[in-house]
Every structure is written in structure tokens, then in C-alpha cells.
């Protein structure tokens, strides 16, 4: 259902936008047609395109000779008056360019006249500087008044179109009597309804409208506003006095019915006095059968009895209707005030909840920030310790690499020294063997000699 309502809302918005766009296009064409009728161009030859035709039409105003530029004051006034734009080729700024050319050429001519007498020109035939300023001011004043004129009409038309857009959003198709103009603002419509013999039309309208009566009243209000806007537009467009035109209708819509009832009562009293006076002054010979007297007395009885009852009934009905309207407005105002107070209370509750949640969020954020800072400090300390350990390990590793390299370089030397030591040990062992052999031989010789000596003895 939500998607369906959204699609319905979007379709209604698209229809309203397309309708508004159609109205704008129609109004654009309408104003274009009005401007073309107010400032027409001469007919273009069929063999020329529009650009070539406009170029040919504006060509005389682009470069003019001195003789063509200088005009009399009356001719310039005729050309700069509002509504005579066709004499200037349809361009608002040609008149100003023309006046500037006149001023420049007029100054050059005065300079030349001071040098040579034969080139002098009579100053009486040329417009003076103050005259040109006057013409320029009148020209700009006319343009400003025209802009204001079109701006007022444009704003009124824009307001009217907005009212029509609101009116089109609440369409109704009911067979209600439109001659009575229910909820109309005009006092004539009110008197027309007030003069009805009974109030059956109100019951019929209430039965037909039902819950749409507020919508019907809203549409009638918009229609009355558009009616007053149309009157103002016609007054502005026709340049009539607004006080004698549209303001009369606006004041008619603001008129009070109680004043009319009082005036009607006064007129009825005066009419009763006239009838009574006529009945008293009528001779019997003028009405032998008493018909006129009966008619006069019946009229007197009507004014004495029937009309006061009807007038009192109408006044009571008007006051009751007004009181009902006031009660309805008061009830609606009370409902809206209660709804507004409820909304204010909800806003205060939401505001208090927002404050409490903001305090809780701020405290939580503060604690999280502190924990994050502590973790960051701890992580920084651990990182520094790890970096120092890594640096020491790297130094030890580099030292071990250097020692390994050094010891690898010392291995051949150690091998040579070992070989030398082994050679020395081998030589020493060989010498020891030789010495041991020599000692054995000497010991053998000494023992043999001893044996020989013993044997000789």
C-alpha cells in the first residue's frame, strides 16, 4: 500500500507539473501574441528569411549621416514616447544611441563653427544639452513605467496560475445548484440566498457535499480570489482607476450583512409609515368597495406582523449561523492548540532525550578517547622497546657476520700454522728418535766394554 500511495502521489505530482508547464507555455504564447500586437513589425517579403529581413530593417539605424541624425525636438519626443516603438525599428536602445550621436555631432559642429564661419550651423535648429537630458529622462521614465506595468500584470497572472493549480488539485464533480453560489463573497450572492423562501437548499447542499464541504468552500474561496484578481488585471491593463473598479468588488466582499439588515428594517418602517399615511388620507369615495383599503390593510398587517417575524427569524438564523461558525472555529482552534501543545511536549521530550543522549554519547566518546590514548601510549612504548631490541639484534647479527667473515678469512692461516707446527713436531720427533738411537748404541758399547773388562779379569 505504501508503494501504491507513493506511485499515486508521484503521478499526481507529474500531472500537476505537466499541467503547470502547459499553462506556462500557453501564457508565454499569449504574452508573445500580445507583444506582437502591441509592437507589430512590417510584413516581411516572402523571398527573405527572418534574419535577413531584421538586418535589412535595422540597417538604417546602425549608421546614419549627420543630416539624418539631427531632428527637431517634437520629432524626437514623438519617437521616444511609449507606444511608438515601431518608429525606432523595434529596438529600445536606438533612441538613446540616436541622442548620444546628436550630442557628439552637435559638440563637433560647435567646435568646427568656432574655427570656420562658413561651416557654422544655426544653434536654434539643434536640441540643447538640457533638452537631451529631458528627453532621456522622459524616455527612461516611460520605459520604467512600462516595465512596472508589465511586472504588475505578470505578478498577478502568476498569482492567478498558482491559485488555479491549488484549485485543480481538489477537483469535484457534483450536481449542486451553482446559481445560489454557496460560500460566495459577493453581497449580491448573500442576499440572493437570504431571500430564499426556505432553507432546503442548505440541507440539499449538505447532503450532496457531505465531508467534501470544506473542499467545496476552499474551491469557492480560490474562485472568488481569482475573480478579484481578474478585476485588478483588467483595471491595470485598461489603465482604469482601481478605486472605482476592482476595489469596489473587494469592498463588496468585505461588506457586513448586519448593516444591510438594519437598513432593511429602517426601509420597512418607512414603507409602513407611508402605507399608513396613504390609508388615512384615502377618501371613501375613491374606494367605494374597499378593495384598496383591504390591500393597504393587508400590506400593513404584513409589515406589522409577518415581516417582523421573518426579519427576526432571519436575524436569529444569521446570528445562530455566526455562533455556530464561531464555535466551529473555536473548536478547530482548540483542537489545533491541543495538537500544537502535544507537538511542543513531544519536541521538549525529544529535546531532553537528545540532551541526555548527547551527554551519554560525550561521556562514552571521552572514555573511548582516553582508552585509545592509553593504548596508543602503550603501543608506542612497546614499539620503541621492540625497535630497540630489533636494533640490538641487528647489531649483534652484523657483529656475528663480521666475526664469521674474519674467522673464515683466518682459516687458511690457521691451516698453515697447523701444518708448520705439525712439521716442527715431526722434526722434533725425528730428532728425538735419532737421539734415542744414538743413546742406545752408546749404552750398548759401554755395556760391552764392561763385559769385556769383567771377562779379562
Long-range contacts (C-beta under 8 A, 24 or more apart in sequence): 12-169, 16-165, 16-168, 16-169, 19-165, 19-168, 20-161, 20-165, 23-161, 23-164, 23-165, 24-161, 27-157, 27-161, 38-83, 39-85, 39-86, 39-90, 40-86, 41-86, 41-90, 57-89, 57-90, 58-89, 58-90, 58-91, 60-89, 61-88, 61-89, 61-91, 61-94, 61-97, 61-98, 64-98, 64-101, 66-105, 66-109, 69-98, 69-101, 69-102, 69-105, 70-102, 70-105, 70-106, 70-125, 70-126, 71-102, 72-125, 72-127, 73-127, 73-131, 73-135, 76-127, 76-135, 77-135, 77-138, 80-135, 80-138, 80-139, 80-142, 81-142, 82-142, 82-143, 82-145, 82-146, 92-143, 95-139, 96-136, 96-139, 99-132, 99-135, 99-136, 102-126, 102-127, 102-132, 103-129, 103-132, 149-236, 152-236, 153-233, 153-236, 153-237, 156-229, 156-232, 156-233, 156-236, 157-233, 159-229, 160-226, 160-229, 160-230, 160-233, 163-222, 163-225, 163-226, 163-229, 164-222, 164-226, 166-222, 167-219, 167-222, 167-223, 167-226, 170-215, 170-218, 170-219, 172-212, 172-215, 172-216, 172-219, 174-208, 174-209, 174-212, 174-216, 175-208, 176-204, 176-205, 176-208, 176-209, 176-216, 177-201, 177-204, 177-205, 181-220, 182-216, 182-220, 183-216, 183-217, 183-220, 183-221, 184-220, 184-224, 185-221, 185-224, 185-252, 185-253, 186-224, 186-249, 186-252, 186-253, 187-252, 187-253, 187-255, 187-257, 187-260, 188-252, 190-257, 191-260, 194-257, 194-314, 199-317, 224-253, 228-253, 257-318, 258-318, 261-311, 261-314, 261-315, 261-318, 264-311, 265-311, 268-303, 268-307, 268-311, 271-303, 272-300, 272-303, 272-304, 275-299, 275-300, 275-303, 276-300
